[in-house]
Amino acid sequence: MTATAQETTRTGRMSREERKVLAGTLVGTSIEWYDFFIYAQAAGLVLAPLFLAPLAESNPTLAQVLAFATIGISFLFRPLGAVVAGWLGDKLGRKKMLVFTLILMGLSTSLIGFLPTYAAIGIAAPILLITLRILQGFSAGGEWGGAALMSVEHAPTGKRGFFGAFPQIGVPVGMILATFTLWIITSTMSPEAFMEWGWRIPFMLSIVLIVVGYLIRRAVEESPVFKELQERKQESSAPLKELFRSNTKNVILTAVIFIANNAAGYLLIAYFATYAVTALGMDRPSVLLATTFASFGWLIFTLWGGRLSDRLGRIRTFQIGYVFLALWAIPMWFLIDTGNIVWYFVALFLMTFGLGLSYGPQAALYAEMFPAKVRYSGVSIGYALGAILGGAFAPMIAAALLGETGQSWTIGLYIAIAAVISLIGVSMVKETKDVDLSA
């Protein structure tokens, strides 16, 4: 047990260093996911007519599907980011990679705000957009693993789920920041002004957020488990080779476990608001505000899910979340389709219960599934693969299903099937709570 963990166990209160770690992982992941989600929101609202102009005029539905596809493209580069950041993170430390991925993500996002559109430079516009999106994906592939391990490896044994939930709630916090920012902008300017230049503001704001996140993360100490590895000089010369030699099954299981949560999460992030505005004709600012408020449920239930897993166990908490998500995935569409903003909020808020319980324990579960020498690589690659199989093309699949069937509940069926698959995956893992994380 680390010194800070011993201090927490003895006093019952967090040490100063532990509070810095939780703040650093929360603020950093919130900023990273704000960057990622601003793009996802923009893909549904403005990117098709601005960067795919000819197609948007001739076939708006296909243009929207392709705009959502650009969300998925970046996911294909997450494993590469996970491999590079995982290898360097296991070699050089969690902290250095956290700072690097934060800066890379922020710069990529900021530059999107300065891109000329199709009307200005033609086909070069979508090419540059996709290039920056790829850099975002590369950065996101390495971000989560480092933040998860920094928090879990600093935690007292009985509070790993709670500590690990802090980088997790960075996702709904980033979602809230992104959606709320868009709500402010769309509420204070005309639709014409928003399409012409207003959409650029949230991307440019990332420059300010980078500075804040960088200063906070620089103040965080390196993970004690990584320090122990350095002291004992037991780093593997080829951690990826070692990872797949003895941990292939766990890499696959971590990917499968994440599929449903990531797919449903990206519908909340990128699809629901677009569907409500374009298919149901609901007011855009009202929809964005309701989505923002619903995201607070994701934050609350994620934090609670992490804490609950310290009592019930990681597996049981995941199972409760996925059973609920499978049962709610179809009925919620009938509330959304009323076109009533209150029922829209209720549908999304209730979905976040399943999202939170299947996301809060994730950092602790994944960290506990891998030995220290390959832990960064294992959790990062498993997370990245699960994101490809889950959320990468979920908004595109949802748009395609709706276009093909005309029935929104078929999207719920897709999520319910994914939830069953992930439920089976997590049920194949032996309970990990309280295992020894040391080197």
Secondary structure, DSSP 8 states (H G I E B T S, - for coil): --HHHHHHHHHSS--HHHHHHHHHHHHHHHHHHHHHHHHHHHHHHTHHHHHSHHHHHH-HHHHHHHHHHHHHHHHTTHHHHHHHHHHHHHHH-HHHHHHHHHHHHHHHHHHHTT---HHHHTTHHHHHHHHHHHHHHHHHHHHHHHHHHHHHHTS-GGGHHHHHHHHHHHHHHHHHHHHHHHHHHHHHS-HHHIIIIITHHHHHTHHHHHHHHHHHHHTS---HHHHHHHHHT---SSHHHHHHHH-HHHHHHHHHHHHHHHHHHHIIIIIHHHHHHHTS---HHHHHHHHHHHHHHHHHHHHHHHHHHHHH-HHHHHHHHHHHHHHHTTHHHHHHTT--HHHHHHHHHHHHHHHHHTTTTHHHHHHHTS-GGGHHHHHHHHHHHHHHHTTTTHHHHHHHHHHHH--THHHHHHHHHHHHHHHHHHHTS---TT-----
